[in-house]
Amino acid sequence: MIDNLRTSAAHDEDFLYMQIADRLSNQIKGRVLKTGEKLPSVRALSHEQGISLSTAYKAYVQLEIKGLIEARPKSGYYVRYTPARSFDEVKKENTVTESKKLSVDDMIAMVHRHFSADGIVKLSVASPALSLLPQAKLSKSMVEAIRISANSCISYEGVQGNENLKKHIARLAFGWGGNILPEDVVTTQGCMEALVFCLRAVTKPGDVVAIESPTYFGIFSTIQTLGLKIVEIPTHPVEGLDLDFLANAIDEQQVKACLFVPTFSNPLGYCMTNERKKNLVELLAQRQIPLIEDDIYGEMYFGKTRPRTCKSYDKGGLVMLCSSVSKTLAPGYRVGWCMPGRFKKQVINLKLMHSLSSASPTHAAIGHFFETGRYDLHMRNLRKALYTQCLRYTQAVTEFFPADVKVSRPNGGYVLWIELDKKIDAFELYTQAIAYNISISPGQIFSTDSRFTNFIRISFGAPYSPEIEKSLKTLGQLMSKF
């Protein structure tokens, strides 16, 4: 008799948690509960529904298994949205389309003109909204750094940079598997200057540099400005660089250096696995080819742990890691750095010739901001906000854009890479969108030869809002007219 009662009670509990899970599932699918929205705690759900803690927990586990919600460490349960259309099964496509009337440089110039214009919804800018940055705390660090400085930050820093800043950059490297000392770091005016110093340290005009395709237009523009030639390495939207293609290109085109963004690339958003990063480092080490690793998005991860870098697998000093706080904390402060490995002497000489030293006040301020522990707290909040925004934007794309679009699934960074119908010309879409005060990045500007004509890049750096939603709806309507 007792066994029968126990069996009946267990059956009732199973039935109850399935009921709760089904009701929540319907609310999520009906968008009553929206992507990124926080759910009641297990205890709150138990109290609200008059069920046991065990039943409430089982209901959430059931929804988690279905991929409808997710648990975030020390934060609770959140609604998760997984789009049906993604790049997961997309095949590599390396065909080059016919050139258009405008050059890539002309297109980049047009897009750039609207980066800072007022009254434009800037879906083209891959950086955080100012509302997500700790402006008041940064100002306090600036004031305090100047106050405690022996010369009020008006004299030149040492050529390698602010000592306190270098110390905390070295500590930050521990999170990505680095074994870095302050003397291994050279500070710069932003990440782009670091990339330029590293490129000039290992190449001369006429040399060939391998980059990924698609890639951020600032990278290949900079390489071309230095008089270097480019070979583009195709990438998979999930796996990243085609290492077999790279190996053949090295042998056939005498590549002298590589410049890649292995962690949350811009615009694809992929993060190469640790194994593939290690394989990349070993491939280049065998041929003694330097790798310039642009890690500017590395701290914007949505998972539980910070992805490792290629630099963490470097045994011979051939990997030159470059980064900055431009995408995480203070774009206007121009605080960047590189870890140039065996090429440190060359980079220091280039810095002496180019800028002599870094800007004392801003670099001291960022060093102070790190020292107070404010950076870790800020980054936790920023990652949480970006992940929620990524989900909301992705949901809007699948809801408002034509049914045949495909969208990337980044696990970090700021951008979505979207494949449109082949009939749609991305730059023409851009020109039509500007008429509605909406700026996007057309796919043509992410390669040297205007390929990716039916792709666009959209940034989710700004918090989702009615204005953003209206803009995405408008973009969807413009696409449908094609």
C-alpha positions as a Python dict, from the first residue, in 0.01 Angstrom:
ca = {
    (1, 'M'): (0, 0, 0),
    (2, 'I'): (279, 241, 98),
    (3, 'D'): (471, 155, -222),
    (4, 'N'): (159, 232, -428),
    (5, 'L'): (121, 572, -260),
    (6, 'R'): (487, 653, -324),
    (7, 'T'): (453, 555, -689),
    (8, 'S'): (140, 769, -723),
    (9, 'A'): (309, 1070, -560),
    (10, 'A'): (610, 1038, -789),
    (11, 'H'): (381, 1015, -1091),
    (12, 'D'): (192, 1327, -982),
    (13, 'E'): (520, 1518, -939),
    (14, 'D'): (641, 1412, -1285),
    (15, 'F'): (311, 1517, -1436),
    (16, 'L'): (323, 1851, -1252),
    (17, 'Y'): (673, 1952, -1361),
    (18, 'M'): (589, 1862, -1721),
    (19, 'Q'): (277, 2080, -1697),
    (20, 'I'): (481, 2375, -1568),
    (21, 'A'): (747, 2321, -1835),
    (22, 'D'): (485, 2306, -2113),
    (23, 'R'): (319, 2627, -1999),
    (24, 'L'): (651, 2812, -1984),
    (25, 'S'): (746, 2664, -2322),
    (26, 'N'): (427, 2803, -2477),
    (27, 'Q'): (498, 3147, -2331),
    (28, 'I'): (851, 3145, -2473),
    (29, 'K'): (743, 3028, -2820),
    (30, 'G'): (458, 3279, -2817),
    (31, 'R'): (712, 3549, -2716),
    (32, 'V'): (525, 3637, -2401),
    (33, 'L'): (860, 3569, -2239),
    (34, 'K'): (1119, 3734, -2464),
    (35, 'T'): (1471, 3634, -2551),
    (36, 'G'): (1719, 3735, -2281),
    (37, 'E'): (1449, 3787, -2018),
    (38, 'K'): (1528, 3661, -1668),
    (39, 'L'): (1298, 3393, -1527),
    (40, 'P'): (1190, 3366, -1162),
    (41, 'S'): (1433, 3180, -939),
    (42, 'V'): (1360, 2817, -854),
    (43, 'R'): (1245, 2926, -509),
    (44, 'A'): (1024, 3203, -652),
    (45, 'L'): (869, 2964, -906),
    (46, 'S'): (805, 2713, -628),
    (47, 'H'): (629, 2975, -415),
    (48, 'E'): (439, 3129, -707),
    (49, 'Q'): (304, 2798, -840),
    (50, 'G'): (261, 2624, -506),
    (51, 'I'): (497, 2342, -599),
    (52, 'S'): (803, 2185, -437),
    (53, 'L'): (1154, 2313, -504),
    (54, 'S'): (1229, 1978, -668),
    (55, 'T'): (935, 2013, -909),
    (56, 'A'): (1032, 2371, -1000),
    (57, 'Y'): (1392, 2266, -1062),
    (58, 'K'): (1282, 1972, -1282),
    (59, 'A'): (1066, 2206, -1491),
    (60, 'Y'): (1363, 2434, -1560),
    (61, 'V'): (1588, 2137, -1641),
    (62, 'Q'): (1329, 2016, -1893),
    (63, 'L'): (1325, 2358, -2064),
    (64, 'E'): (1706, 2369, -2057),
    (65, 'I'): (1723, 2032, -2233),
    (66, 'K'): (1492, 2167, -2504),
    (67, 'G'): (1725, 2466, -2550),
    (68, 'L'): (1457, 2719, -2456),
    (69, 'I'): (1628, 2853, -2144),
    (70, 'E'): (1977, 2856, -2003),
    (71, 'A'): (2135, 2878, -1659),
    (72, 'R'): (2393, 3153, -1610),
    (73, 'P'): (2639, 3107, -1321),
    (74, 'K'): (2540, 3305, -1008),
    (75, 'S'): (2269, 3482, -1206),
    (76, 'G'): (1975, 3244, -1259),
    (77, 'Y'): (1775, 3121, -1557),
    (78, 'Y'): (1719, 3322, -1876),
    (79, 'V'): (1513, 3274, -2191),
    (80, 'R'): (1730, 3155, -2476),
    (81, 'Y'): (1642, 3176, -2845),
    (82, 'T'): (1806, 2946, -3097),
    (83, 'P'): (1722, 3049, -3455),
    (84, 'A'): (1625, 2783, -3701),
    (85, 'R'): (1834, 2943, -3974),
    (86, 'S'): (2205, 2959, -3912),
    (87, 'F'): (2540, 2911, -4080),
    (88, 'D'): (2614, 2581, -3902),
    (89, 'E'): (2566, 2374, -4217),
    (90, 'V'): (2680, 2634, -4471),
    (91, 'K'): (2940, 2511, -4719),
    (92, 'K'): (3250, 2711, -4799),
    (93, 'E'): (3207, 2941, -5094),
    (94, 'N'): (3506, 3124, -5232),
    (95, 'T'): (3381, 3251, -5563),
    (96, 'V'): (3455, 3612, -5650),
    (97, 'T'): (3169, 3817, -5788),
    (98, 'E'): (3192, 4069, -6069),
    (99, 'S'): (3340, 4400, -5966),
    (100, 'K'): (3105, 4690, -5916),
    (101, 'K'): (3137, 5048, -6029),
    (102, 'L'): (3264, 5167, -5692),
    (103, 'S'): (3597, 5050, -5553),
    (104, 'V'): (3619, 4890, -5209),
    (105, 'D'): (3794, 5205, -5081),
    (106, 'D'): (3504, 5420, -5207),
    (107, 'M'): (3251, 5196, -5033),
    (108, 'I'): (3449, 5202, -4707),
    (109, 'A'): (3470, 5583, -4723),
    (110, 'M'): (3092, 5610, -4770),
    (111, 'V'): (3018, 5378, -4477),
    (112, 'H'): (3272, 5559, -4258),
    (113, 'R'): (3102, 5895, -4317),
    (114, 'H'): (2800, 5779, -4119),
    (115, 'F'): (2990, 5622, -3826),
    (116, 'S'): (2968, 5940, -3620),
    (117, 'A'): (2678, 6122, -3786),
    (118, 'D'): (2387, 6234, -3570),
    (119, 'G'): (2038, 6099, -3627),
    (120, 'I'): (2162, 5769, -3775),
    (121, 'V'): (2083, 5428, -3627),
    (122, 'K'): (2436, 5290, -3640),
    (123, 'L'): (2398, 4918, -3695),
    (124, 'S'): (2733, 4941, -3874),
    (125, 'V'): (2951, 5026, -3572),
    (126, 'A'): (3112, 4729, -3396),
    (127, 'S'): (3162, 4890, -3057),
    (128, 'P'): (2969, 4929, -2731),
    (129, 'A'): (2706, 5195, -2680),
    (130, 'L'): (2823, 5467, -2443),
    (131, 'S'): (2546, 5370, -2202),
    (132, 'L'): (2727, 5039, -2145),
    (133, 'L'): (3056, 5204, -2045),
    (134, 'P'): (3146, 5320, -1689),
    (135, 'Q'): (3200, 5684, -1775),
    (136, 'A'): (3190, 5821, -1419),
    (137, 'K'): (3427, 5557, -1281),
    (138, 'L'): (3669, 5613, -1568),
    (139, 'S'): (3670, 5984, -1491),
    (140, 'K'): (3748, 5909, -1126),
    (141, 'S'): (4041, 5690, -1231),
    (142, 'M'): (4170, 5965, -1459),
    (143, 'V'): (4158, 6222, -1176),
    (144, 'E'): (4317, 5982, -927),
    (145, 'A'): (4591, 5872, -1169),
    (146, 'I'): (4691, 6234, -1231),
    (147, 'R'): (4675, 6313, -857),
    (148, 'I'): (4908, 6033, -749),
    (149, 'S'): (5150, 6082, -1038),
    (150, 'A'): (5480, 6246, -940),
    (151, 'N'): (5456, 6480, -1240),
    (152, 'S'): (5075, 6489, -1292),
    (153, 'C'): (5115, 6273, -1604),
    (154, 'I'): (5263, 6555, -1811),
    (155, 'S'): (5601, 6394, -1884),
    (156, 'Y'): (5688, 6116, -2129),
    (157, 'E'): (5632, 5757, -2024),
    (158, 'G'): (5905, 5498, -2074),
    (159, 'V'): (5913, 5371, -2431),
    (160, 'Q'): (5748, 5039, -2337),
    (161, 'G'): (5466, 5219, -2157),
    (162, 'N'): (5313, 5286, -1817),
    (163, 'E'): (5451, 5036, -1565),
    (164, 'N'): (5127, 4991, -1372),
    (165, 'L'): (4931, 4936, -1692),
    (166, 'K'): (5179, 4677, -1819),
    (167, 'K'): (5161, 4492, -1487),
    (168, 'H'): (4783, 4458, -1511),
    (169, 'I'): (4793, 4363, -1879),
    (170, 'A'): (5028, 4080, -1779),
    (171, 'R'): (4779, 3974, -1510),
    (172, 'L'): (4495, 3989, -1761),
    (173, 'A'): (4691, 3750, -1983),
    (174, 'F'): (4666, 3481, -1716),
    (175, 'G'): (4295, 3447, -1808),
    (176, 'W'): (4379, 3330, -2161),
    (177, 'G'): (4654, 3091, -2060),
    (178, 'G'): (4941, 3335, -2093),
    (179, 'N'): (5267, 3334, -1901),
    (180, 'I'): (5343, 3701, -1954),
    (181, 'L'): (5561, 3944, -1757),
    (182, 'P'): (5527, 4325, -1764),
    (183, 'E'): (5853, 4351, -1959),
    (184, 'D'): (5696, 4142, -2237),
    (185, 'V'): (5437, 4416, -2304),
    (186, 'V'): (5467, 4725, -2524),
    (187, 'T'): (5181, 4976, -2497),
    (188, 'T'): (5043, 5156, -2803),
    (189, 'Q'): (4784, 5410, -2911),
    (190, 'G'): (4509, 5154, -2968),
    (191, 'C'): (4516, 4811, -3129),
    (192, 'M'): (4563, 4934, -3485),
    (193, 'E'): (4895, 5098, -3399),
    (194, 'A'): (5003, 4772, -3236),
    (195, 'L'): (4917, 4583, -3556),
    (196, 'V'): (5112, 4833, -3767),
    (197, 'F'): (5422, 4807, -3545),
    (198, 'C'): (5409, 4427, -3559),
    (199, 'L'): (5360, 4421, -3937),
    (200, 'R'): (5650, 4657, -3995),
    (201, 'A'): (5869, 4457, -3756),
    (202, 'V'): (5841, 4135, -3960),
    (203, 'T'): (5786, 4248, -4320),
    (204, 'K'): (5914, 4485, -4586),
    (205, 'P'): (5726, 4641, -4880),
    (206, 'G'): (5640, 4381, -5142),
    (207, 'D'): (5609, 4091, -4893),
    (208, 'V'): (5296, 3877, -4884),
    (209, 'V'): (5073, 3873, -4574),
    (210, 'A'): (4795, 3618, -4521),
    (211, 'I'): (4465, 3742, -4379),
    (212, 'E'): (4129, 3572, -4331),
    (213, 'S'): (3835, 3634, -4563),
    (214, 'P'): (3604, 3800, -4483),
    (215, 'T'): (3787, 4028, -4244),
    (216, 'Y'): (3762, 4377, -4095),
    (217, 'F'): (3831, 4629, -4371),
    (218, 'G'): (4073, 4828, -4153),
    (219, 'I'): (4311, 4532, -4156),
    (220, 'F'): (4359, 4494, -4530),
    (221, 'S'): (4353, 4872, -4583),
    (222, 'T'): (4640, 4906, -4337),
    (223, 'I'): (4837, 4621, -4494),
    (224, 'Q'): (4801, 4773, -4840),
    (225, 'T'): (4907, 5116, -4711),
    (226, 'L'): (5233, 4957, -4591),
    (227, 'G'): (5306, 4839, -4946),
    (228, 'L'): (5241, 4473, -4865),
    (229, 'K'): (5062, 4217, -5079),
    (230, 'I'): (4766, 4016, -4952),
    (231, 'V'): (4652, 3658, -4987),
    (232, 'E'): (4303, 3593, -4848),
    (233, 'I'): (4244, 3267, -4662),
    (234, 'P'): (3884, 3139, -4675),
    (235, 'T'): (3707, 3075, -4347),
    (236, 'H'): (3423, 2853, -4229),
    (237, 'P'): (3152, 3038, -4032),
    (238, 'V'): (3190, 2802, -3736),
    (239, 'E'): (3536, 2641, -3758),
    (240, 'G'): (3728, 2946, -3875),
    (241, 'L'): (4040, 2943, -4091),
    (242, 'D'): (4089, 2679, -4360),
    (243, 'L'): (4427, 2552, -4241),
    (244, 'D'): (4481, 2330, -4548),
    (245, 'F'): (4430, 2629, -4779),
    (246, 'L'): (4668, 2832, -4561),
    (247, 'A'): (4939, 2565, -4580),
    (248, 'N'): (4917, 2557, -4960),
    (249, 'A'): (4915, 2938, -4983),
    (250, 'I'): (5229, 2960, -4768),
    (251, 'D'): (5416, 2727, -5000),
    (252, 'E'): (5285, 2871, -5327),
    (253, 'Q'): (5291, 3245, -5249),
    (254, 'Q'): (5586, 3271, -5009),
    (255, 'V'): (5386, 3422, -4725),
    (256, 'K'): (5608, 3621, -4486),
    (257, 'A'): (5355, 3683, -4206),
    (258, 'C'): (4995, 3613, -4106),
    (259, 'L'): (4745, 3847, -3943),
    (260, 'F'): (4436, 3670, -3810),
    (261, 'V'): (4153, 3728, -3561),
    (262, 'P'): (4105, 3373, -3424),
    (263, 'T'): (3876, 3471, -3134),
    (264, 'F'): (3537, 3620, -3231),
    (265, 'S'): (3646, 3733, -3574),
    (266, 'N'): (3497, 4040, -3733),
    (267, 'P'): (3261, 3997, -3920),
    (268, 'L'): (3194, 3620, -3899),
    (269, 'G'): (3212, 3601, -3519),
    (270, 'Y'): (3361, 3251, -3505),
    (271, 'C'): (3602, 3142, -3232),
    (272, 'M'): (3852, 2877, -3338),
    (273, 'T'): (3874, 2582, -3101),
    (274, 'N'): (4180, 2543, -2881),
    (275, 'E'): (4293, 2247, -3091),
    (276, 'R'): (4271, 2445, -3416),
    (277, 'K'): (4453, 2742, -3260),
    (278, 'K'): (4729, 2508, -3149),
    (279, 'N'): (4744, 2351, -3496),
    (280, 'L'): (4770, 2699, -3651),
    (281, 'V'): (5060, 2794, -3424),
    (282, 'E'): (5242, 2467, -3496),
    (283, 'L'): (5187, 2501, -3873),
    (284, 'L'): (5344, 2849, -3876),
    (285, 'A'): (5622, 2751, -3632),
    (286, 'Q'): (5732, 2472, -3866),
    (287, 'R'): (5782, 2732, -4138),
    (288, 'Q'): (5911, 3006, -3903),
    (289, 'I'): (5635, 3247, -4009),
    (290, 'P'): (5525, 3514, -3756),
    (291, 'L'): (5158, 3524, -3656),
    (292, 'I'): (5012, 3862, -3562),
    (293, 'E'): (4711, 3774, -3347),
    (294, 'D'): (4445, 4045, -3325),
    (295, 'D'): (4275, 3962, -2994),
    (296, 'I'): (4073, 4280, -2956),
    (297, 'Y'): (3744, 4090, -2905),
    (298, 'G'): (3884, 3815, -2681),
    (299, 'E'): (3738, 3952, -2357),
    (300, 'M'): (3382, 3969, -2500),
    (301, 'Y'): (3297, 3601, -2451),
    (302, 'F'): (2947, 3475, -2369),
    (303, 'G'): (3051, 3141, -2220),
    (304, 'K'): (3182, 3058, -1875),
    (305, 'T'): (3551, 3092, -1950),
    (306, 'R'): (3772, 3321, -2152),
    (307, 'P'): (3891, 3149, -2473),
    (308, 'R'): (4261, 3073, -2498),
    (309, 'T'): (4472, 3263, -2747),
    (310, 'C'): (4716, 3142, -3009),
    (311, 'K'): (4979, 3322, -2803),
    (312, 'S'): (4920, 3076, -2519),
    (313, 'Y'): (5054, 2795, -2744),
    (314, 'D'): (5356, 2993, -2863),
    (315, 'K'): (5687, 2829, -2770),
    (316, 'G'): (5925, 3017, -2998),
    (317, 'G'): (5811, 3381, -2966),
    (318, 'L'): (5663, 3386, -3316),
    (319, 'V'): (5312, 3493, -3207),
    (320, 'M'): (5265, 3867, -3162),
    (321, 'L'): (4941, 3933, -2972),
    (322, 'C'): (4774, 4273, -3011),
    (323, 'S'): (4477, 4412, -2820),
    (324, 'S'): (4329, 4721, -2654),
    (325, 'V'): (4045, 4852, -2437),
    (326, 'S'): (3879, 5021, -2735),
    (327, 'K'): (3605, 4757, -2759),
    (328, 'T'): (3566, 4692, -2387),
    (329, 'L'): (3611, 5010, -2191),
    (330, 'A'): (3721, 5337, -2349),
    (331, 'P'): (3740, 5373, -2730),
    (332, 'G'): (3853, 5735, -2711),
    (333, 'Y'): (4139, 5674, -2465),
    (334, 'R'): (4343, 5496, -2737),
    (335, 'V'): (4502, 5246, -2498),
    (336, 'G'): (4639, 4939, -2672),
    (337, 'W'): (4928, 4697, -2640),
    (338, 'C'): (5119, 4416, -2803),
    (339, 'M'): (5323, 4121, -2682),
    (340, 'P'): (5571, 4095, -2968),
    (341, 'G'): (5770, 3793, -2847),
    (342, 'R'): (6109, 3762, -3016),
    (343, 'F'): (6039, 4079, -3216),
    (344, 'K'): (6017, 4311, -2912),
    (345, 'K'): (6335, 4502, -2997),
    (346, 'Q'): (6211, 4581, -3349),
    (347, 'V'): (5870, 4695, -3217),
    (348, 'I'): (6031, 4921, -2956),
    (349, 'N'): (6251, 5082, -3222),
    (350, 'L'): (5946, 5143, -3441),
    (351, 'K'): (5761, 5301, -3150),
    (352, 'L'): (6059, 5528, -3080),
    (353, 'M'): (6058, 5646, -3440),
    (354, 'H'): (5681, 5672, -3475),
    (355, 'S'): (5542, 5808, -3146),
    (356, 'L'): (5825, 5802, -2890),
    (357, 'S'): (5584, 5715, -2607),
    (358, 'S'): (5220, 5654, -2528),
    (359, 'A'): (4983, 5920, -2393),
    (360, 'S'): (5056, 5943, -2022),
    (361, 'P'): (4717, 6048, -1873),
    (362, 'T'): (4491, 5795, -2048),
    (363, 'H'): (4731, 5503, -2006),
    (364, 'A'): (4780, 5583, -1637),
    (365, 'A'): (4403, 5611, -1594),
    (366, 'I'): (4340, 5267, -1746),
    (367, 'G'): (4616, 5122, -1528),
    (368, 'H'): (4444, 5270, -1223),
    (369, 'F'): (4105, 5140, -1340),
    (370, 'F'): (4250, 4787, -1361),
    (371, 'E'): (4411, 4824, -1019),
    (372, 'T'): (4084, 4913, -843),
    (373, 'G'): (3916, 4592, -963),
    (374, 'R'): (3653, 4790, -1152),
    (375, 'Y'): (3745, 4630, -1483),
    (376, 'D'): (3636, 4279, -1380),
    (377, 'L'): (3299, 4401, -1256),
    (378, 'H'): (3247, 4613, -1566),
    (379, 'M'): (3330, 4322, -1798),
    (380, 'R'): (3086, 4089, -1623),
    (381, 'N'): (2809, 4342, -1675),
    (382, 'L'): (2914, 4415, -2034),
    (383, 'R'): (2926, 4047, -2133),
    (384, 'K'): (2583, 3986, -1985),
    (385, 'A'): (2439, 4285, -2171),
    (386, 'L'): (2602, 4190, -2502),
    (387, 'Y'): (2483, 3832, -2484),
    (388, 'T'): (2125, 3942, -2419),
    (389, 'Q'): (2149, 4195, -2702),
    (390, 'C'): (2290, 3930, -2937),
    (391, 'L'): (1990, 3707, -2868),
    (392, 'R'): (1738, 3990, -2910),
    (393, 'Y'): (1890, 4110, -3239),
    (394, 'T'): (1908, 3753, -3373),
    (395, 'Q'): (1545, 3696, -3286),
    (396, 'A'): (1448, 4020, -3463),
    (397, 'V'): (1648, 3922, -3774),
    (398, 'T'): (1470, 3587, -3800),
    (399, 'E'): (1135, 3756, -3736),
    (400, 'F'): (1161, 4063, -3964),
    (401, 'F'): (1398, 3958, -4244),
    (402, 'P'): (1295, 3734, -4536),
    (403, 'A'): (1268, 3364, -4457),
    (404, 'D'): (1573, 3264, -4661),
    (405, 'V'): (1835, 3469, -4472),
    (406, 'K'): (2106, 3292, -4273),
    (407, 'V'): (2262, 3445, -3965),
    (408, 'S'): (2581, 3367, -3773),
    (409, 'R'): (2578, 3244, -3414),
    (410, 'P'): (2863, 3426, -3241),
    (411, 'N'): (2967, 3325, -2891),
    (412, 'G'): (3122, 3663, -2829),
    (413, 'G'): (3205, 3999, -2984),
    (414, 'Y'): (2965, 4255, -3130),
    (415, 'V'): (2844, 4151, -3474),
    (416, 'L'): (2610, 3933, -3676),
    (417, 'W'): (2707, 3823, -4028),
    (418, 'I'): (2396, 3778, -4239),
    (419, 'E'): (2364, 3605, -4576),
    (420, 'L'): (2085, 3742, -4798),
    (421, 'D'): (1921, 3619, -5115),
    (422, 'K'): (2170, 3628, -5405),
    (423, 'K'): (1947, 3878, -5584),
    (424, 'I'): (2015, 4137, -5316),
    (425, 'D'): (2315, 4364, -5363),
    (426, 'A'): (2438, 4454, -5014),
    (427, 'F'): (2578, 4793, -5110),
    (428, 'E'): (2257, 4888, -5287),
    (429, 'L'): (2069, 4783, -4972),
    (430, 'Y'): (2306, 5004, -4772),
    (431, 'T'): (2230, 5308, -4990),
    (432, 'Q'): (1855, 5250, -4957),
    (433, 'A'): (1882, 5204, -4578),
    (434, 'I'): (2072, 5533, -4539),
    (435, 'A'): (1771, 5710, -4685),
    (436, 'Y'): (1585, 5585, -4376),
    (437, 'N'): (1873, 5693, -4147),
    (438, 'I'): (1990, 5335, -4095),
    (439, 'S'): (2357, 5247, -4140),
    (440, 'I'): (2469, 4888, -4203),
    (441, 'S'): (2796, 4741, -4326),
    (442, 'P'): (2770, 4586, -4676),
    (443, 'G'): (2961, 4263, -4730),
    (444, 'Q'): (3169, 4406, -5015),
    (445, 'I'): (3387, 4605, -4774),
    (446, 'F'): (3514, 4294, -4596),
    (447, 'S'): (3737, 4172, -4879),
    (448, 'T'): (3982, 4332, -5118),
    (449, 'D'): (3783, 4241, -5430),
    (450, 'S'): (3421, 4325, -5341),
    (451, 'R'): (3310, 3965, -5292),
    (452, 'F'): (3033, 3885, -5038),
    (453, 'T'): (2791, 4098, -5238),
    (454, 'N'): (2485, 3942, -5072),
    (455, 'F'): (2609, 3965, -4712),
    (456, 'I'): (2574, 4237, -4451),
    (457, 'R'): (2718, 4291, -4105),
    (458, 'I'): (2501, 4423, -3822),
    (459, 'S'): (2633, 4524, -3481),
    (460, 'F'): (2443, 4450, -3160),
    (461, 'G'): (2656, 4688, -2953),
    (462, 'A'): (2357, 4912, -2870),
    (463, 'P'): (2087, 4792, -2626),
    (464, 'Y'): (1777, 4664, -2804),
    (465, 'S'): (1511, 4936, -2818),
    (466, 'P'): (1195, 5033, -3008),
    (467, 'E'): (1416, 5240, -3241),
    (468, 'I'): (1639, 4941, -3315),
    (469, 'E'): (1337, 4718, -3371),
    (470, 'K'): (1182, 4969, -3612),
    (471, 'S'): (1512, 4989, -3804),
    (472, 'L'): (1538, 4611, -3836),
    (473, 'K'): (1177, 4594, -3956),
    (474, 'T'): (1255, 4859, -4218),
    (475, 'L'): (1561, 4666, -4334),
    (476, 'G'): (1348, 4354, -4372),
    (477, 'Q'): (1095, 4544, -4581),
    (478, 'L'): (1370, 4685, -4805),
    (479, 'M'): (1507, 4334, -4859),
    (480, 'S'): (1164, 4206, -4958),
    (481, 'K'): (1139, 4471, -5232),
    (482, 'F'): (1442, 4324, -5409),
}
